[in-house]
Amino acid sequence: MMRKLSLVLGILFLFTGLVLIFQKPIMGYLVANMSEETIQKPNIEKAKAATDTTFDFKEVKNISLQDVINAQTKKKDVHAIGAISVPDVTMQLPIVYGISNVNLTIGAGTMKADQTMGQGNYALAGHNMNNDKTLFSPLTRAKKGMKIYITDFKNIYEYKILDMFIVKPTQVEVIQDQADEKLITLVTCNYNGEKRMIVRGKFVKKLAYSDNKNYFKISK
């Protein structure tokens, strides 16, 4: 009896250890697949009709395996309103409406309800999974002068990165519009989640999506 119990406990400890070791790679794989699926199904009307839409950044929590599993069950209800690409750091994500936990497990969430691409200060939030590949993690390699492209699948809006800096979570003024400025502000956590890393870009030009699809790897 004791031998069987020891065997069962040993298997449980082994399984738990394996889960802990491979948790981040598993999360990264699942999130990347959800991002790719969502970017292929844009629908602004359905996106804005979601019942869990929120723009309260104080409600955003660090992503967990349970969040990823939960998003897996709800991903069919998440639709892209656009896409973002930063080619120099190999980042491409769907832009989703609002910053609910599910949305931020899948893509880059809009931080204001009424913002418009190419106008004002277009603010997007995304998780830093500290893996250099998933969601906003690649932005840790961003540098001044790199290009950011966002699209509504009709036009592409090109921005040039001006600055990267760290702020406190309470410094929400970074996403506010600035007089006579057309900006993009990307918000993510720093390496330990205590502060926020900001990537700020300035609008350069608008391009026709049909003639410049090469900025995005999308089948649409």
Buried (B, 14 or more C-beta within 10 A) or exposed (E): EEEEEEEEEEEEEEEEEEEEEEEBEEBBBBBBEBBBBBBEBBEBEBBEEBEEBBBEBEEBEEBEEEBBEBBBEBBEEBBBBBBBBBBBBEBBBBBBBBBBBBBBBBBBBBBBEEBEBBEBBBBBBBBBBBBBBBBBBBBBEBEEEBBBBBBBBEBBBBBBBEEBEEBEBEEBEBBEBEEEEBBBBBBBBBEEBEBBBBBBBBBBEEBEBEEBBEBBEBEE
